[in-house]
Amino acid sequence: MRDSQILSSFQDFGPTQDPPPVSTRTRATPVLLFDVCQIGVVLRAVLLGESCAGVGVAFSSTGLFDWSMRLALVTGGVLPATLAWLLMACGAKRLLARLPWVWQCALVVMLGALAGVYGCTVLAVAGLLESPPWVASASAGVLLSSLLVVMLVMRAKGQMPADTTARLEELQARIRPHFLFNTLNSAIALVRAEPAQAETLLEDLSDLFRRALQDTGEPVSLAEEINLAQRYLAIEQVRFGERLRVQWALDPAAQTARLPPLLLQPLVENAVRHGVEPSPSGADVRISTQCKGSVVLIKVTNTVPAERGGRSGQGIALHNVRARLSLLHDVQGQFRCGFKNGVYQVRIEVPLP
């Protein structure tokens, strides 16, 4: 099954082969309350600084031209100060992760004061200020950095309910009666004929439950998500047999990409539920990853029975995946899906760490 014509020009990796063993070892992730090392945060910080500067100079401007000139002058200090704050906060990322959240906020606000003084220094050195307002500049840096910290903290806390909801939904999906009973019946049927395969099947089922019950909202590696998807498809392979035709095209360079937990498995489950289950002849399911520069592309593609004409009943799952991806990667995380010529495809883009 080729899926390159659906959403993008996605290069095939050659003949289908068994997925390579995926290592799930990851280093402990530091606890960071917020992360400024993202394009979306940079854009918001610059926009906030310029907006406040524009409003501030409007009080002392006599007209549009005067306002533009004053804004250009103030921007000469605001923009370097904002970028300096972003660089310092990003450079201190590992140090911040080792501190309590109160000290994280306090240190970043202090960096805002230093950035404000730096912006004032730039204007003073350029000879644009006769009497540099050092205290006012430091106070403005504290105020703007505090506003940014509040925005980032609120955004980070907004991720927790989404992760909790996703875990509950995935747990409910994992314990659906027909899924559990079908898996156990498959294991019972294999106990005498293929005891080793029955043991493997029950181990895969146990791992699925363990992941669904894990009380963590920390991002995981793409390697871990692929490992979980492999176990899920191994269970469904026993149930559907030749009706489930799985293809893997995995790029080892993409395995370190970070994803919200339980993000890939629901997409694979949807491919089985909406592609394989309703079709007497089964369906082709293809999972592919590719590292292109600093971006990792992930695709989950499956054929759909002609009588269905597309998919239905999965809007909540896709919306959940899209929302959680946006919370983790902001504007750097992209999610697209589409149906064309009997093939449904979900395409995800995430940055490399």
PEBELZI-V585056 format. One record per helix or strand of 2 or more residues. SS is the DSSP state (A for helix, B for strand). FROM is the first residue (numbers start at 0). TO is the last residue. If there is no record, write none. Layout:
ss->{SS & SS}
from->{FROM & FROM}
to->{TO & TO}
This chain:
ss->{A & A & A & A & A & A & A & B & A & B & A & B & A & B & B & A & B & B}
from->{38 & 63 & 92 & 100 & 133 & 176 & 194 & 219 & 221 & 243 & 251 & 257 & 263 & 282 & 294 & 314 & 333 & 342}
to->{57 & 90 & 96 & 124 & 173 & 192 & 212 & 220 & 242 & 248 & 253 & 258 & 275 & 291 & 302 & 331 & 339 & 350}
